[in-house]
Amino acid sequence: MKKKKQHSQPKKDDKPITLGDMLNQELMAKLKDTKQELKAAEDKQKEEEEQRKKEERRLREKNKSFEELLGESNLNWKEYK
């Protein structure tokens, strides 16, 4: 005689166990704080990089020669002769 296998079916009330449920609440809070700190540091670094690039563009624009400025101009100077 063959034995019938009983499949354990999860109850509808059972929720799947998450990683957060298995970890200590204090550890979860610590991890979330670390995540926020890392995100803030990354945002600050991006802002500093943007400011540095903006300053570089400003200095480059400031130090352009008349020939470079004239070459970038949209005006057709031959029309004004």
VOFI-565915 format. One record per residue: residue number from 1; residue in one letter; x negated, y negated, z of N, C-alpha, C in turn. Coordinates in steps of 0.1 Angstrom, whole numbers, plus 5000, padded with zeros to 4 digits. Atoms other than C-alpha are relative to their C-alpha. Example, Ala and Ser with C-alpha at 12.3 -4.5 7.8 and 13.67 -1.06 7.14 Angstrom:
<atom><lolo>1</lolo><voro>A</voro><n_u>4991</n_u><n_v>5012</n_v><n_w>5000</n_w><ca_u>4877</ca_u><ca_v>5045</ca_v><ca_w>5078</ca_w><c_u>4991</c_u><c_v>4988</c_v><c_w>5000</c_w></atom>
<atom><lolo>2</lolo><voro>S</voro><n_u>5009</n_u><n_v>5011</n_v><n_w>5000</n_w><ca_u>4863</ca_u><ca_v>5011</ca_v><ca_w>5071</ca_w><c_u>5008</c_u><c_v>4989</c_v><c_w>5008</c_w></atom>
//
This chain:
<atom><lolo>1</lolo><voro>M</voro><n_u>4992</n_u><n_v>5012</n_v><n_w>5000</n_w><ca_u>5000</ca_u><ca_v>5000</ca_v><ca_w>5000</ca_w><c_u>4991</c_u><c_v>4988</c_v><c_w>5000</c_w></atom>
<atom><lolo>2</lolo><voro>K</voro><n_u>5007</n_u><n_v>5012</n_v><n_w>5000</n_w><ca_u>4988</ca_u><ca_v>4966</ca_v><ca_w>4992</ca_w><c_u>5005</c_u><c_v>4990</c_v><c_w>5010</c_w></atom>
<atom><lolo>3</lolo><voro>K</voro><n_u>4996</n_u><n_v>5010</n_v><n_w>4990</n_w><ca_u>4988</ca_u><ca_v>4939</ca_v><ca_w>5018</ca_w><c_u>5003</c_u><c_v>4987</c_v><c_w>4992</c_w></atom>
<atom><lolo>4</lolo><voro>K</voro><n_u>4996</n_u><n_v>5013</n_v><n_w>5006</n_w><ca_u>5005</ca_u><ca_v>4907</ca_v><ca_w>5008</ca_w><c_u>4992</c_u><c_v>4989</c_v><c_w>5007</c_w></atom>
<atom><lolo>5</lolo><voro>K</voro><n_u>5008</n_u><n_v>5012</n_v><n_w>4994</n_w><ca_u>4984</ca_u><ca_v>4876</ca_v><ca_w>5012</ca_w><c_u>5010</c_u><c_v>4989</c_v><c_w>5003</c_w></atom>
<atom><lolo>6</lolo><voro>Q</voro><n_u>4991</n_u><n_v>5012</n_v><n_w>4996</n_w><ca_u>5001</ca_u><ca_v>4848</ca_v><ca_w>5030</ca_w><c_u>4992</c_u><c_v>4988</c_v><c_w>4997</c_w></atom>
<atom><lolo>7</lolo><voro>H</voro><n_u>5006</n_u><n_v>5012</n_v><n_w>5004</n_w><ca_u>4992</ca_u><ca_v>4815</ca_v><ca_w>5015</ca_w><c_u>5004</c_u><c_v>4989</c_v><c_w>5011</c_w></atom>
<atom><lolo>8</lolo><voro>S</voro><n_u>4996</n_u><n_v>5010</n_v><n_w>4991</n_w><ca_u>4990</ca_u><ca_v>4788</ca_v><ca_w>5041</ca_w><c_u>5003</c_u><c_v>4987</c_v><c_w>4993</c_w></atom>
<atom><lolo>9</lolo><voro>Q</voro><n_u>4996</n_u><n_v>5012</n_v><n_w>5007</n_w><ca_u>5010</ca_u><ca_v>4760</ca_v><ca_w>5028</ca_w><c_u>5000</c_u><c_v>4988</c_v><c_w>5010</c_w></atom>
<atom><lolo>10</lolo><voro>P</voro><n_u>5000</n_u><n_v>5012</n_v><n_w>4991</n_w><ca_u>5004</ca_u><ca_v>4725</ca_v><ca_w>5042</ca_w><c_u>5014</c_u><c_v>4995</c_v><c_w>5002</c_w></atom>
<atom><lolo>11</lolo><voro>K</voro><n_u>4986</n_u><n_v>5006</n_v><n_w>4997</n_w><ca_u>5034</ca_u><ca_v>4710</ca_v><ca_w>5060</ca_w><c_u>5000</c_u><c_v>4986</c_v><c_w>4994</c_w></atom>
<atom><lolo>12</lolo><voro>K</voro><n_u>4998</n_u><n_v>5013</n_v><n_w>5006</n_w><ca_u>5048</ca_u><ca_v>4679</ca_v><ca_w>5045</ca_w><c_u>4997</c_u><c_v>4989</c_v><c_w>5010</c_w></atom>
<atom><lolo>13</lolo><voro>D</voro><n_u>5003</n_u><n_v>5010</n_v><n_w>4990</n_w><ca_u>5042</ca_u><ca_v>4661</ca_v><ca_w>5077</ca_w><c_u>4985</c_u><c_v>4998</c_v><c_w>5002</c_w></atom>
<atom><lolo>14</lolo><voro>D</voro><n_u>5014</n_u><n_v>5001</n_v><n_w>4998</n_w><ca_u>5005</ca_u><ca_v>4668</ca_v><ca_w>5077</ca_w><c_u>4994</c_u><c_v>4990</c_v><c_w>4990</c_w></atom>
<atom><lolo>15</lolo><voro>K</voro><n_u>5007</n_u><n_v>5009</n_v><n_w>5009</n_w><ca_u>4984</ca_u><ca_v>4640</ca_v><ca_w>5063</ca_w><c_u>4986</c_u><c_v>5006</c_v><c_w>4998</c_w></atom>
<atom><lolo>16</lolo><voro>P</voro><n_u>5014</n_u><n_v>4995</n_v><n_w>5002</n_w><ca_u>4950</ca_u><ca_v>4648</ca_v><ca_w>5047</ca_w><c_u>4991</c_u><c_v>4993</c_v><c_w>5010</c_w></atom>
<atom><lolo>17</lolo><voro>I</voro><n_u>5010</n_u><n_v>5006</n_v><n_w>4990</n_w><ca_u>4921</ca_u><ca_v>4642</ca_v><ca_w>5071</ca_w><c_u>4990</c_u><c_v>4992</c_v><c_w>4992</c_w></atom>
<atom><lolo>18</lolo><voro>T</voro><n_u>5010</n_u><n_v>5009</n_v><n_w>5006</n_w><ca_u>4900</ca_u><ca_v>4612</ca_v><ca_w>5061</ca_w><c_u>4987</c_u><c_v>4999</c_v><c_w>5007</c_w></atom>
<atom><lolo>19</lolo><voro>L</voro><n_u>5012</n_u><n_v>5002</n_v><n_w>4994</n_w><ca_u>4865</ca_u><ca_v>4604</ca_v><ca_w>5068</ca_w><c_u>5001</c_u><c_v>4991</c_v><c_w>5013</c_w></atom>
<atom><lolo>20</lolo><voro>G</voro><n_u>4997</n_u><n_v>5009</n_v><n_w>4988</n_w><ca_u>4877</ca_u><ca_v>4576</ca_v><ca_w>5091</ca_w><c_u>5005</c_u><c_v>5007</c_v><c_w>5012</c_w></atom>
<atom><lolo>21</lolo><voro>D</voro><n_u>4994</n_u><n_v>4993</n_v><n_w>4988</n_w><ca_u>4897</ca_u><ca_v>4600</ca_v><ca_w>5112</ca_w><c_u>4989</c_u><c_v>5009</c_v><c_w>5007</c_w></atom>
<atom><lolo>22</lolo><voro>M</voro><n_u>5010</n_u><n_v>4992</n_v><n_w>4994</n_w><ca_u>4866</ca_u><ca_v>4622</ca_v><ca_w>5117</ca_w><c_u>4989</c_u><c_v>4992</c_v><c_w>5008</c_w></atom>
<atom><lolo>23</lolo><voro>L</voro><n_u>5011</n_u><n_v>5008</n_v><n_w>4994</n_w><ca_u>4842</ca_u><ca_v>4594</ca_v><ca_w>5127</ca_w><c_u>5006</c_u><c_v>4993</c_v><c_w>5012</c_w></atom>
<atom><lolo>24</lolo><voro>N</voro><n_u>4997</n_u><n_v>5008</n_v><n_w>4988</n_w><ca_u>4842</ca_u><ca_v>4576</ca_v><ca_w>5160</ca_w><c_u>5004</c_u><c_v>4986</c_v><c_w>4996</c_w></atom>
<atom><lolo>25</lolo><voro>Q</voro><n_u>4995</n_u><n_v>5013</n_v><n_w>5003</n_w><ca_u>4861</ca_u><ca_v>4544</ca_v><ca_w>5160</ca_w><c_u>4990</c_u><c_v>4989</c_v><c_w>5001</c_w></atom>
<atom><lolo>26</lolo><voro>E</voro><n_u>5011</n_u><n_v>5010</n_v><n_w>4997</n_w><ca_u>4831</ca_u><ca_v>4525</ca_v><ca_w>5174</ca_w><c_u>4991</c_u><c_v>5000</c_v><c_w>4988</c_w></atom>
<atom><lolo>27</lolo><voro>L</voro><n_u>5009</n_u><n_v>4999</n_v><n_w>5012</n_w><ca_u>4810</ca_u><ca_v>4538</ca_v><ca_w>5145</ca_w><c_u>5006</c_u><c_v>4994</c_v><c_w>4988</c_w></atom>
<atom><lolo>28</lolo><voro>M</voro><n_u>4993</n_u><n_v>5006</n_v><n_w>5011</n_w><ca_u>4836</ca_u><ca_v>4528</ca_v><ca_w>5120</ca_w><c_u>5000</c_u><c_v>4985</c_v><c_w>5000</c_w></atom>
<atom><lolo>29</lolo><voro>A</voro><n_u>5001</n_u><n_v>5014</n_v><n_w>4998</n_w><ca_u>4837</ca_u><ca_v>4493</ca_v><ca_w>5134</ca_w><c_u>4986</c_u><c_v>4994</c_v><c_w>4996</c_w></atom>
<atom><lolo>30</lolo><voro>K</voro><n_u>5014</n_u><n_v>5004</n_v><n_w>5003</n_w><ca_u>4799</ca_u><ca_v>4491</ca_v><ca_w>5132</ca_w><c_u>4997</c_u><c_v>5000</c_v><c_w>4985</c_w></atom>
<atom><lolo>31</lolo><voro>L</voro><n_u>5002</n_u><n_v>4999</n_v><n_w>5015</n_w><ca_u>4799</ca_u><ca_v>4503</ca_v><ca_w>5096</ca_w><c_u>5007</c_u><c_v>4988</c_v><c_w>4993</c_w></atom>
<atom><lolo>32</lolo><voro>K</voro><n_u>4993</n_u><n_v>5011</n_v><n_w>5007</n_w><ca_u>4825</ca_u><ca_v>4477</ca_v><ca_w>5086</ca_w><c_u>4993</c_u><c_v>4987</c_v><c_w>5002</c_w></atom>
<atom><lolo>33</lolo><voro>D</voro><n_u>5007</n_u><n_v>5013</n_v><n_w>4997</n_w><ca_u>4806</ca_u><ca_v>4449</ca_v><ca_w>5103</ca_w><c_u>4987</c_u><c_v>5000</c_v><c_w>4991</c_w></atom>
<atom><lolo>34</lolo><voro>T</voro><n_u>5012</n_u><n_v>5000</n_v><n_w>5008</n_w><ca_u>4774</ca_u><ca_v>4460</ca_v><ca_w>5085</ca_w><c_u>5004</c_u><c_v>4997</c_v><c_w>4985</c_w></atom>
<atom><lolo>35</lolo><voro>K</voro><n_u>4996</n_u><n_v>5002</n_v><n_w>5014</n_w><ca_u>4793</ca_u><ca_v>4461</ca_v><ca_w>5052</ca_w><c_u>5003</c_u><c_v>4985</c_v><c_w>4998</c_w></atom>
<atom><lolo>36</lolo><voro>Q</voro><n_u>4997</n_u><n_v>5014</n_v><n_w>5001</n_w><ca_u>4806</ca_u><ca_v>4425</ca_v><ca_w>5058</ca_w><c_u>4987</c_u><c_v>4992</c_v><c_w>5000</c_w></atom>
<atom><lolo>37</lolo><voro>E</voro><n_u>5012</n_u><n_v>5007</n_v><n_w>4999</n_w><ca_u>4771</ca_u><ca_v>4413</ca_v><ca_w>5067</ca_w><c_u>4992</c_u><c_v>5001</c_v><c_w>4986</c_w></atom>
<atom><lolo>38</lolo><voro>L</voro><n_u>5007</n_u><n_v>4997</n_v><n_w>5013</n_w><ca_u>4756</ca_u><ca_v>4429</ca_v><ca_w>5035</ca_w><c_u>5007</c_u><c_v>4992</c_v><c_w>4989</c_w></atom>
<atom><lolo>39</lolo><voro>K</voro><n_u>4993</n_u><n_v>5008</n_v><n_w>5010</n_w><ca_u>4783</ca_u><ca_v>4413</ca_v><ca_w>5014</ca_w><c_u>4997</c_u><c_v>4985</c_v><c_w>5001</c_w></atom>
<atom><lolo>40</lolo><voro>A</voro><n_u>5003</n_u><n_v>5014</n_v><n_w>4998</n_w><ca_u>4777</ca_u><ca_v>4379</ca_v><ca_w>5029</ca_w><c_u>4986</c_u><c_v>4997</c_v><c_w>4996</c_w></atom>
<atom><lolo>41</lolo><voro>A</voro><n_u>5014</n_u><n_v>5003</n_v><n_w>5004</n_w><ca_u>4739</ca_u><ca_v>4382</ca_v><ca_w>5024</ca_w><c_u>4999</c_u><c_v>5001</c_v><c_w>4984</c_w></atom>
<atom><lolo>42</lolo><voro>E</voro><n_u>5001</n_u><n_v>5000</n_v><n_w>5015</n_w><ca_u>4745</ca_u><ca_v>4392</ca_v><ca_w>4987</ca_w><c_u>5006</c_u><c_v>4988</c_v><c_w>4994</c_w></atom>
<atom><lolo>43</lolo><voro>D</voro><n_u>4993</n_u><n_v>5012</n_v><n_w>5005</n_w><ca_u>4769</ca_u><ca_v>4363</ca_v><ca_w>4982</ca_w><c_u>4990</c_u><c_v>4988</c_v><c_w>5001</c_w></atom>
<atom><lolo>44</lolo><voro>K</voro><n_u>5009</n_u><n_v>5011</n_v><n_w>4998</n_w><ca_u>4743</ca_u><ca_v>4339</ca_v><ca_w>4997</ca_w><c_u>4989</c_u><c_v>5001</c_v><c_w>4990</c_w></atom>
<atom><lolo>45</lolo><voro>Q</voro><n_u>5011</n_u><n_v>4998</n_v><n_w>5009</n_w><ca_u>4716</ca_u><ca_v>4354</ca_v><ca_w>4975</ca_w><c_u>5004</c_u><c_v>4995</c_v><c_w>4986</c_w></atom>
<atom><lolo>46</lolo><voro>K</voro><n_u>4995</n_u><n_v>5004</n_v><n_w>5013</n_w><ca_u>4737</ca_u><ca_v>4349</ca_v><ca_w>4944</ca_w><c_u>5002</c_u><c_v>4985</c_v><c_w>4999</c_w></atom>
<atom><lolo>47</lolo><voro>E</voro><n_u>4999</n_u><n_v>5015</n_v><n_w>4999</n_w><ca_u>4745</ca_u><ca_v>4313</ca_v><ca_w>4954</ca_w><c_u>4986</c_u><c_v>4993</c_v><c_w>4999</c_w></atom>
<atom><lolo>48</lolo><voro>E</voro><n_u>5013</n_u><n_v>5005</n_v><n_w>5001</n_w><ca_u>4708</ca_u><ca_v>4306</ca_v><ca_w>4959</ca_w><c_u>4994</c_u><c_v>5001</c_v><c_w>4986</c_w></atom>
<atom><lolo>49</lolo><voro>E</voro><n_u>5005</n_u><n_v>4997</n_v><n_w>5014</n_w><ca_u>4699</ca_u><ca_v>4321</ca_v><ca_w>4925</ca_w><c_u>5007</c_u><c_v>4990</c_v><c_w>4990</c_w></atom>
<atom><lolo>50</lolo><voro>E</voro><n_u>4993</n_u><n_v>5009</n_v><n_w>5008</n_w><ca_u>4726</ca_u><ca_v>4300</ca_v><ca_w>4909</ca_w><c_u>4995</c_u><c_v>4985</c_v><c_w>5001</c_w></atom>
<atom><lolo>51</lolo><voro>Q</voro><n_u>5005</n_u><n_v>5013</n_v><n_w>4998</n_w><ca_u>4713</ca_u><ca_v>4268</ca_v><ca_w>4925</ca_w><c_u>4986</c_u><c_v>4998</c_v><c_w>4994</c_w></atom>
<atom><lolo>52</lolo><voro>R</voro><n_u>5013</n_u><n_v>5001</n_v><n_w>5006</n_w><ca_u>4678</ca_u><ca_v>4276</ca_v><ca_w>4914</ca_w><c_u>5000</c_u><c_v>4999</c_v><c_w>4985</c_w></atom>
<atom><lolo>53</lolo><voro>K</voro><n_u>4998</n_u><n_v>5000</n_v><n_w>5015</n_w><ca_u>4689</ca_u><ca_v>4282</ca_v><ca_w>4878</ca_w><c_u>5005</c_u><c_v>4986</c_v><c_w>4996</c_w></atom>
<atom><lolo>54</lolo><voro>K</voro><n_u>4994</n_u><n_v>5013</n_v><n_w>5003</n_w><ca_u>4709</ca_u><ca_v>4249</ca_v><ca_w>4879</ca_w><c_u>4989</c_u><c_v>4990</c_v><c_w>5001</c_w></atom>
<atom><lolo>55</lolo><voro>E</voro><n_u>5011</n_u><n_v>5010</n_v><n_w>4998</n_w><ca_u>4678</ca_u><ca_v>4230</ca_v><ca_w>4892</ca_w><c_u>4990</c_u><c_v>5002</c_v><c_w>4988</c_w></atom>
<atom><lolo>56</lolo><voro>E</voro><n_u>5009</n_u><n_v>4998</n_v><n_w>5011</n_w><ca_u>4656</ca_u><ca_v>4246</ca_v><ca_w>4865</ca_w><c_u>5005</c_u><c_v>4994</c_v><c_w>4987</c_w></atom>
<atom><lolo>57</lolo><voro>R</voro><n_u>4993</n_u><n_v>5006</n_v><n_w>5012</n_w><ca_u>4681</ca_u><ca_v>4235</ca_v><ca_w>4837</ca_w><c_u>4999</c_u><c_v>4985</c_v><c_w>5001</c_w></atom>
<atom><lolo>58</lolo><voro>R</voro><n_u>5000</n_u><n_v>5015</n_v><n_w>4998</n_w><ca_u>4682</ca_u><ca_v>4200</ca_v><ca_w>4852</ca_w><c_u>4986</c_u><c_v>4995</c_v><c_w>4997</c_w></atom>
<atom><lolo>59</lolo><voro>L</voro><n_u>5014</n_u><n_v>5005</n_v><n_w>5002</n_w><ca_u>4644</ca_u><ca_v>4197</ca_v><ca_w>4852</ca_w><c_u>4996</c_u><c_v>5002</c_v><c_w>4985</c_w></atom>
<atom><lolo>60</lolo><voro>R</voro><n_u>5003</n_u><n_v>4998</n_v><n_w>5014</n_w><ca_u>4641</ca_u><ca_v>4212</ca_v><ca_w>4817</ca_w><c_u>5006</c_u><c_v>4989</c_v><c_w>4991</c_w></atom>
<atom><lolo>61</lolo><voro>E</voro><n_u>4993</n_u><n_v>5010</n_v><n_w>5007</n_w><ca_u>4667</ca_u><ca_v>4187</ca_v><ca_w>4804</ca_w><c_u>4993</c_u><c_v>4986</c_v><c_w>5002</c_w></atom>
<atom><lolo>62</lolo><voro>K</voro><n_u>5007</n_u><n_v>5013</n_v><n_w>4996</n_w><ca_u>4649</ca_u><ca_v>4158</ca_v><ca_w>4822</ca_w><c_u>4987</c_u><c_v>4999</c_v><c_w>4992</c_w></atom>
<atom><lolo>63</lolo><voro>N</voro><n_u>5013</n_u><n_v>5000</n_v><n_w>5006</n_w><ca_u>4616</ca_u><ca_v>4167</ca_v><ca_w>4806</ca_w><c_u>5000</c_u><c_v>5001</c_v><c_w>4985</c_w></atom>
<atom><lolo>64</lolo><voro>K</voro><n_u>5000</n_u><n_v>4998</n_v><n_w>5015</n_w><ca_u>4628</ca_u><ca_v>4170</ca_v><ca_w>4770</ca_w><c_u>4995</c_u><c_v>4988</c_v><c_w>4993</c_w></atom>
<atom><lolo>65</lolo><voro>S</voro><n_u>5005</n_u><n_v>5011</n_v><n_w>5008</n_w><ca_u>4611</ca_u><ca_v>4149</ca_v><ca_w>4744</ca_w><c_u>5011</c_u><c_v>4994</c_v><c_w>4991</c_w></atom>
<atom><lolo>66</lolo><voro>F</voro><n_u>4990</n_u><n_v>5007</n_v><n_w>5009</n_w><ca_u>4630</ca_u><ca_v>4125</ca_v><ca_w>4721</ca_w><c_u>5003</c_u><c_v>5009</c_v><c_w>4988</c_w></atom>
<atom><lolo>67</lolo><voro>E</voro><n_u>4998</n_u><n_v>4992</n_v><n_w>5012</n_w><ca_u>4625</ca_u><ca_v>4149</ca_v><ca_w>4692</ca_w><c_u>5009</c_u><c_v>5012</c_v><c_w>5003</c_w></atom>
<atom><lolo>68</lolo><voro>E</voro><n_u>4992</n_u><n_v>4989</n_v><n_w>4996</n_w><ca_u>4641</ca_u><ca_v>4178</ca_v><ca_w>4711</ca_w><c_u>5015</c_u><c_v>4995</c_v><c_w>5002</c_w></atom>
<atom><lolo>69</lolo><voro>L</voro><n_u>4986</n_u><n_v>5005</n_v><n_w>4998</n_w><ca_u>4671</ca_u><ca_v>4156</ca_v><ca_w>4721</ca_w><c_u>5006</c_u><c_v>4997</c_v><c_w>4987</c_w></atom>
<atom><lolo>70</lolo><voro>L</voro><n_u>4994</n_u><n_v>5004</n_v><n_w>5013</n_w><ca_u>4675</ca_u><ca_v>4143</ca_v><ca_w>4686</ca_w><c_u>5004</c_u><c_v>5013</c_v><c_w>4992</c_w></atom>
<atom><lolo>71</lolo><voro>G</voro><n_u>4997</n_u><n_v>4987</n_v><n_w>5007</n_w><ca_u>4674</ca_u><ca_v>4179</ca_v><ca_w>4672</ca_w><c_u>5012</c_u><c_v>5007</c_v><c_w>5006</c_w></atom>
<atom><lolo>72</lolo><voro>E</voro><n_u>4988</n_u><n_v>4994</n_v><n_w>4994</n_w><ca_u>4701</ca_u><ca_v>4190</ca_v><ca_w>4696</ca_w><c_u>5013</c_u><c_v>4992</c_v><c_w>4998</c_w></atom>
<atom><lolo>73</lolo><voro>S</voro><n_u>4988</n_u><n_v>5009</n_v><n_w>5002</n_w><ca_u>4724</ca_u><ca_v>4161</ca_v><ca_w>4688</ca_w><c_u>5009</c_u><c_v>5005</c_v><c_w>4989</c_w></atom>
<atom><lolo>74</lolo><voro>N</voro><n_u>4990</n_u><n_v>4995</n_v><n_w>5010</n_w><ca_u>4756</ca_u><ca_v>4169</ca_v><ca_w>4669</ca_w><c_u>5002</c_u><c_v>4989</c_v><c_w>4989</c_w></atom>
<atom><lolo>75</lolo><voro>L</voro><n_u>4998</n_u><n_v>5010</n_v><n_w>5010</n_w><ca_u>4755</ca_u><ca_v>4136</ca_v><ca_w>4650</ca_w><c_u>4992</c_u><c_v>5002</c_v><c_w>4988</c_w></atom>
<atom><lolo>76</lolo><voro>N</voro><n_u>5008</n_u><n_v>5000</n_v><n_w>5013</n_w><ca_u>4744</ca_u><ca_v>4134</ca_v><ca_w>4614</ca_w><c_u>4995</c_u><c_v>4986</c_v><c_w>4998</c_w></atom>
<atom><lolo>77</lolo><voro>W</voro><n_u>5006</n_u><n_v>5013</n_v><n_w>5000</n_w><ca_u>4720</ca_u><ca_v>4105</ca_v><ca_w>4616</ca_w><c_u>4999</c_u><c_v>4994</c_v><c_w>4986</c_w></atom>
<atom><lolo>78</lolo><voro>K</voro><n_u>5001</n_u><n_v>5005</n_v><n_w>5014</n_w><ca_u>4718</ca_u><ca_v>4102</ca_v><ca_w>4578</ca_w><c_u>5012</c_u><c_v>4992</c_v><c_w>4996</c_w></atom>
<atom><lolo>79</lolo><voro>E</voro><n_u>4988</n_u><n_v>5007</n_v><n_w>5003</n_w><ca_u>4753</ca_u><ca_v>4089</ca_v><ca_w>4577</ca_w><c_u>4999</c_u><c_v>4985</c_v><c_w>5005</c_w></atom>
<atom><lolo>80</lolo><voro>Y</voro><n_u>5001</n_u><n_v>5013</n_v><n_w>4994</n_w><ca_u>4743</ca_u><ca_v>4058</ca_v><ca_w>4597</ca_w><c_u>4989</c_u><c_v>4991</c_v><c_w>4994</c_w></atom>
<atom><lolo>81</lolo><voro>K</voro><n_u>5011</n_u><n_v>5008</n_v><n_w>5006</n_w><ca_u>4715</ca_u><ca_v>4046</ca_v><ca_w>4574</ca_w><c_u>5007</c_u><c_v>4990</c_v><c_w>4991</c_w></atom>
//
